[in-house]
Amino acid sequence: MMKKSSIFMEEWWLDCVTEGKIEFINYSHGNKLNINLPIYKTKNLGMTGIVMPPYTRTLSPQFNIPESKPFKKGQNIRRLVDGLVQNMPSYSNFRLSFDPDDETLFAFELEGFNISNQSTFQYDFNVNLEEIWNNLDQKTRNLIRTTDKLLEIRIENSIDYFIFLSKKQRNLKSTHNYKLLEEICRECLLRDQLATIVAYNGNIPVAASVVIWGENIMYFWQSARDTSFSYAGANSLLIWECIKLASSMEKILDFDGYGSVSSAKFLASFGLDPIIRPVIYKYTPCYGIMKETRRLFSGWTSK
């Protein structure tokens, strides 16, 4: 059975974000050992990729094995991963982001897969909010205090204001699939697994963050703001409000990584240690040549 700690491993999520195109690889060894991996396949110039589904942050193999000592447990995991890999469809490119607590990395490495590391930050609700507040960078605390006096925070069961602000922020030029976002939102709300934290300047929304959650983990999933509202503390205030919401719901809050060095430094100002979100990848020589050619051509055309 699948673990329910992550919303991204719930079957309804995978069915929704792939529009029914999710597949599952299953492998069993004997009566007590089994493993399951969801896969999403794409085509690019005739090459098949096994990649992350849209709007999905992590996927990991889910396995059942009996309780045993460390060596036997590791041996069982390696046996299952070997069987899983043998049952995979042919592909040119395999790239998945695994959960930080995944236990199959060594087994995949032995199967010839490569591992790289991305980082994220997580707040553990077991840590007192006052302690978290005191660990914030002084500048970040001051920004939150000041902005909290300027803006009103509302928690809403809709992503309408996020979409409005996202389109405004990106001047209608966006890589977002808003139709799919709205469908994901509808499915999440049916299961009470989504909320939007909106910051208002008077009656005008100026920033919004969408959080989603499963059994144990809440993700700071999407965020947008009105760039004409120049006050820098809006993002800090929204993250602090998300921390408070996660604490009240007794869920871990995953800050969901970062896209730039400046974003990383901003998130680090919340005083949390980075944790590794491993990326497992493997590709054929043909795909590697295509990837390198694109990189070189992109560098040439940008000059």
N, C-alpha and C positions, 0 to 999 in steps of 0.2 A: 504493500500500500504506500501511497505517496505521503510524505510528511506534509503537514499543513502549516508549517512555520512561516513559509513565504507565500504571498498571494500569487507569485509568478508560477508556482508549481500546481496551482489549483486548475483542474481540468477545464472548468468553465472559462477561466482567464485565457488559457492557451487556445481554446476553441474560438474565443471572441477575437483575440488580436491577430490570429492567422486566418480568420474568416473560414474556419472549418478545415484548414489545410495542415493541421498538426498531425504528426505521426508519432508512434511510440515503438521503440525497440525494446523488446523483452528477452531476457535470457534467464533460464533456470538451470541449476546444477543440483541434481538429486531432488529431494523433497523439501529441503529446508533453506536452500540458497536461491535467491532470485534478485534480479536487478532490472531497472526500468529507466529509460532515458527518452524524454520527448525530443523530437527533432523537427526543424522547420527548414525545408529545402527551397532554394532559389536557383534560378538559371541566369547566367551571365556569359554571353558569347558562346553558348553551347556548353558551358561548364557548370556543373552542379555544386552548389555550396550548401553546407549545413551550418546555419548561422543563427544568431539571436532573433527571435520574432520581434516585430515592432513593439515599442514601448515596454519591452520586457528587460529587466536589469540583470537577473541571474537565472541560470538553470543548472541543475546538478543531477547526476544519476541518483535515483532513490533505490535503496537495497534493503533486503531483509536477510539477516544472518543470525544464527543462535548466539547466545552469550558465550564468550570464550576468552582465553588469555590473549594478550597482545599479539604474539606471534601467529596464533591460529586465526585471529580476527584479520590480521593483515594478509595472511595466506588466502583466506576466503574472499576478501575484497579483490585481490589480484586475480584469483580464478574467475570471479564474476566479470571483472573489467575485460579480461582476455576474451571471454565468451561474448560480451557485449560488442567489442570491437570486431570480432569475427562475423557478427551478424549485421553490421552496419552496411547500408547500401553504398555503392561506389560514389565517390565525391572527388572534386578537385580542390575544394577548400573547406576546412573544418575550423570553426572558430566560435567558442562559447565562453561566456563569463560564468564561472562557478561561484557558488556561495562561499563566503569567507570560512565557514566551518566544514567545508567539503573534506571527506576522508579518502577520496579516490585519486588524489593528485599523483602520488608515487606510482600507483598502478598504471595510470595513463602515461607517465614518463617512461616506464619500462616498455610500453607498447609503441614507443617512438614519437609520442606527442611532445610538443614544446610547451613550456609554461612561462608566461610573463605575468607581471604584477601591476595591477592598478590599485589605487588606494581610495578608501572612503572613510568616513567618520561615523561612529555610532554612539548614541546616548543610551545608557542603561538605566531604566526607570528605577532600579534598585538603589541608585545613588540619589541622595537627597538633593532636591532642587536648590536649596541654599548653598550646598557645596558646589554644585555646577555653576551657580551664579558667581560665587567667589573665585572660581577658576577662570572665568572669562577675562580676556584682556581688558584693562581699565578703559581704554578708548571705546571698546565695544559696549561695555556696561553703560558708559555715559551716553552713547548714541541711542541705546535702547530706552534709557530713562527719558531723554529729551524727546524722542520720537513718540513715545507712549503718551506724552502730553499733547501732541499735535494731531495724532491720528486715532480713530476709533477702530477697534478690531471686532469683526463679526465672523462667526463660523456658519457657513452656508452649505446646503445640500444641492449644489449645482456648480458646474464649471463655466457658466455663462460669462462671468466677469473675467475669469482667466482667459477665455477665448477672445473676449473683447480687447483686453489689455495686450495679449500676445499679438494680435493682428495690428494693433496700434503701434506697438513697440517695433515690429518688423516691417511696418509700412505695407502691410498686406502681402509681403514677399516672405513666405515662410515654408520651411520643410515639413511643417506639421500636417498630418492628415486629420483635419478637424472633424470630418465625418466619423472616422474611426474613434477619435477621442470621445466624441459624444456617445458612441455606442458603448465604449468601455465604461464611461461614466454611468450610463443607464444600468448596465449590468452590476457595477459596483454598488450603486445606490439600492438596487433590489436586495442586496445582501448586507447592507449597512457597512460597507467597506471603503467609504470615501467621504472626504469633507474638503471644503475650500476655505482657507483662512484669508479673509479679505480685509485690507486696510483702507479706510475711508478718510478722506480729507473733507470734512463736512458730509455732504451726501454724494461725493464723487469718489468712486473707487480708484485708487492710485497704485495698488500692488495686490497681487493674489498668489497664493501658493496652494497647490493641490496635494493632499496627502492621501495615500491609500494604505491598506493594511490587511494582513492575514491574521493567523492565530497569534503570532508572537511579535512580528516586526511591522512597524509603520515606516513608509518611505516618503521622504520629501521629494515627491515624484515630478512635479512640474511647477514652474514659477514664472511670473511675468510682472512687469511694472510699467507705469507711465513714465517714460524717460524725460518728459517735460517737467515732471515733479522731481526736482533736483535733489531733494533731501536724501542724503546717503543712508540714513538710519532705517529706512523702510524695510530693507532686506533683513537687517539684523533683528528688527522687531518681529518680523514674520517667523524667522527661525526660532526665536525665543518662544513665541506663542505655540509653535509646533512642538517644541520640547515640553512645554507645559501640558499640551493636549496628550502627548504620548505618555507622560507621567500619570495623568489622571486616568488613562485607559490601561495602565500597566503594560505598556508595550515598549520594546526597543525602538528608538528612532534612528533610521539609517539616513544620513545626509545625502546619499545617492551620488557620491563622487563629485568630480569637478571637471570643467572643460578647459581650464587655463591656469597658469601659475598664480595670477592675481586672485582667482576664485579659490584656489587651494589655500593661499595665505589668509584669505578672508574667513574660510571655514575653520582654519587652525586657530583663529582668534577666540573660538569658543572653548578652548582649553582641553579638547579631547584628543587622545592619541589616535593617529591614523591606523587603520587595519587594512590588511591585504584582501583584495578581491581578485582571485587568480583568473587568468585568461588561458584557456587551453586551445592550442591551434596546431594545425598540420595542413600542408598543401603539397600538391604534386609539382614536379619540376616545370611543367607547362604553365601552371597557374603562377608559379614564382616568376617565370620569364615575363608573363603578361603584367604582373604587378610591378616588376622592376621597370619595364618599358613605359608603363603609365607614369611612374614616378619621375623617370628621366625626361619624358616628353613634357610633363607638367612643369618641371624645372626649366626646360628649354623655352617653353612658350611664355613663361612668366618674366623672362629677361627682356 
